[in-house]
Amino acid sequence: MSEGQQAWDVLAGAGFLHALRDAHEAATRIVFGRLSRSAGFKERSFGYTSFDVLESQLDRVFHVGAGGQAAPGDPLLGAVARDNLNGSPGWRYGDYRVLLKRYDFGAVESIRWDQASPTKQAVSKQEFAEDPQLALDLGDQDLPPATGASTTITLVLAHSASSEPLELELFLGQPRFNADGGSPWWWRRALTREALGADPRRGGLEPAMPIWSEDEADVPLRLRARQAGTSSDVAR
């Protein structure tokens, strides 16, 4: 079984990925329901706000941090912990830590980790068991230092949305340091309702949106169709 498939099975089986999707949908509704270009908000306004609101919504759905709320009966209650990395917001389930990355809508394959923050660069340099380079004798090349005995695998939740029309994109994957201009992912998969299937947290039942009550009217959303030529499991 591939590393990507193993991560997907563990996290989807626990409802962790379903919670990620719920939080992203809720955050997008809040952001686009409150901000408007006619009021003077620009693209960077939406970017900063969507990142912050998604962080808060993830704390709520996982019942952790300042935004956590008790939810008796949720199988994820107590199973997910905040696990920030060098100040970058992170959430951990088992051996998997998930960090956030916002990108320009439609450009998930254009992310350049070699131009990202030092933390994201380090994450993209994690050892990947299926990397063909590991089978080669690289001699004394300047390789990233080992991370010790830690078994933590850090994944990235890449999120984006467009306002006109209002669409969502959400991917989970393991980043690949792509200073060579190649793919930014060892593997990535879209977190759509169809891909995730029944939510194990709710006995297979899907709730009606919104996830959390808001004062303003709901903003209708639609998920963008899978990009042509993109694998559902591996992107390299």
SULZISUL-V465122 format. One record per residue. N is the residue number from 1. RES is the residue in one small letter. PSI is psi in whole degrees, -180 to 180 (* if undefined). Layout:
N:RES:PSI, N:RES:PSI
This chain:
1:m:136, 2:s:159, 3:e:-41, 4:g:-43, 5:q:-38, 6:q:-45, 7:a:-44, 8:w:-46, 9:d:-43, 10:v:-50, 11:l:-37, 12:a:-38, 13:g:-26, 14:a:-9, 15:g:3, 16:f:-44, 17:l:-34, 18:h:-37, 19:a:-38, 20:l:-45, 21:r:-43, 22:d:-45, 23:a:-40, 24:h:-42, 25:e:-44, 26:a:-44, 27:a:-41, 28:t:-41, 29:r:-43, 30:i:-48, 31:v:-51, 32:f:-15, 33:g:-19, 34:r:-29, 35:l:147, 36:s:146, 37:r:-30, 38:s:-23, 39:a:-3, 40:g:2, 41:f:136, 42:k:177, 43:e:-41, 44:r:-27, 45:s:-46, 46:f:-38, 47:g:-53, 48:y:-43, 49:t:-43, 50:s:-36, 51:f:-47, 52:d:-44, 53:v:-38, 54:l:-41, 55:e:-46, 56:s:-41, 57:q:-34, 58:l:-39, 59:d:-39, 60:r:-47, 61:v:-26, 62:f:-3, 63:h:45, 64:v:167, 65:g:-167, 66:a:-27, 67:g:4, 68:g:144, 69:q:138, 70:a:139, 71:a:78, 72:p:136, 73:g:-16, 74:d:121, 75:p:-17, 76:l:-10, 77:l:119, 78:g:-10, 79:a:-17, 80:v:136, 81:a:152, 82:r:133, 83:d:71, 84:n:154, 85:l:110, 86:n:39, 87:g:-8, 88:s:126, 89:p:132, 90:g:155, 91:w:138, 92:r:135, 93:y:117, 94:g:-127, 95:d:3, 96:y:128, 97:r:140, 98:v:125, 99:l:167, 100:l:147, 101:k:116, 102:r:142, 103:y:166, 104:d:135, 105:f:130, 106:g:2, 107:a:36, 108:v:-25, 109:e:2, 110:s:5, 111:i:136, 112:r:102, 113:w:-27, 114:d:-12, 115:q:8, 116:a:-174, 117:s:158, 118:p:-36, 119:t:-47, 120:k:-34, 121:q:-45, 122:a:-40, 123:v:-39, 124:s:-12, 125:k:8, 126:q:149, 127:e:137, 128:f:118, 129:a:-29, 130:e:9, 131:d:118, 132:p:-22, 133:q:-25, 134:l:-19, 135:a:-4, 136:l:153, 137:d:104, 138:l:0, 139:g:-135, 140:d:34, 141:q:156, 142:d:90, 143:l:154, 144:p:142, 145:p:150, 146:a:151, 147:t:17, 148:g:-153, 149:a:5, 150:s:138, 151:t:6, 152:t:131, 153:i:120, 154:t:121, 155:l:169, 156:v:133, 157:l:105, 158:a:123, 159:h:147, 160:s:164, 161:a:154, 162:s:151, 163:s:-27, 164:e:93, 165:p:164, 166:l:111, 167:e:157, 168:l:147, 169:e:133, 170:l:123, 171:f:145, 172:l:136, 173:g:174, 174:q:118, 175:p:151, 176:r:125, 177:f:114, 178:n:50, 179:a:-18, 180:d:0, 181:g:6, 182:g:-164, 183:s:141, 184:p:5, 185:w:138, 186:w:-39, 187:w:153, 188:r:150, 189:r:144, 190:a:135, 191:l:78, 192:t:163, 193:r:-39, 194:e:-42, 195:a:-38, 196:l:-33, 197:g:-160, 198:a:142, 199:d:113, 200:p:-17, 201:r:-20, 202:r:24, 203:g:28, 204:g:-4, 205:l:139, 206:e:131, 207:p:157, 208:a:139, 209:m:152, 210:p:160, 211:i:-44, 212:w:147, 213:s:135, 214:e:156, 215:d:-32, 216:e:164, 217:a:151, 218:d:149, 219:v:121, 220:p:136, 221:l:157, 222:r:147, 223:l:138, 224:r:142, 225:a:150, 226:r:138, 227:q:140, 228:a:136, 229:g:5, 230:t:127, 231:s:150, 232:s:-9, 233:d:-56, 234:v:146, 235:a:22, 236:r:*
